Amino acid sequence: MDAANLKTKAVIFDMDGVLVDSEPLWQKAEFEIFSSLGVQVTEELALITKTMTTKEVTEFWRSKCAWEDISDQQVADLVISRVIELIENENCQIEGIENFVKLIKNQGYKIGLATNSPYRIIPVVLKKLKLAQYFDAVSSSDSERNGKPDPSVYLTTCRKLEVEPEQCAAIEDSYSGMLAAKRAGMKVVAFTNGNTGADISIANDVINNFRHIDQWPAACSN
């Protein structure tokens, strides 16, 4: 079906957990950097920071153990650089994502990306996946006052795509991200990647994996 005849004109992807399985890489980078500064990084506390921006994560750990002789921005840059290194060298792409992005592009949808991750990680991921040419707009919460679950990064991406939020559907793996898209006025597709414990209560549709999908979910087409 031609996307021009559908209410949904654009599909906006989250990045971490949807395009790449980067959560373990962020955990590794944050553990290495913050531990080197004297912070006792525990699994329990790390879980709290899971959906935060890098700036918010850095402020969180500094509140637990203030470091000296290095600024918060320098610490955040160290974390980001380590994540980039890991993405470039690890097999972290979500299985089937390349073909799925090409599929919906061929169906006529505009494609965007809206992430809480720092902007300079975006081109690294898209180069890794060889998908840069398929994305019409990308946005990072770096440029927003607040990250997800605030809807700002989604609203910015809609403006770049020149579509209304009601004409967009977001693919998200976290409840925080789904909430951000919902608050923006968009439809939401939950990507579980086989996680049966994921909270998908506010999603319009669900994709468990990208490997065997040959069309965009009907529930988010109009």
Secondary structure, DSSP 8 states (H G I E B T S, - for coil): --GGGSS--EEEE-SBTTTB--HHHHHHHHHHHHHHTT----HHHHHHTTTS-HHHHHHHHHHHS---SS-HHHHHHHHHHHHHHHHHHS--B-TTHHHHHHHHHHTT-EEEEEESS-GGGHHHHHHHHT-GGG-SEEEEGGGSSS-TTSSHHHHHHHHHHT--GGGEEEEESSHHHHHHHHHHT-EEEEE-TT-TT---TT-SEEES-STT--S--GGG--
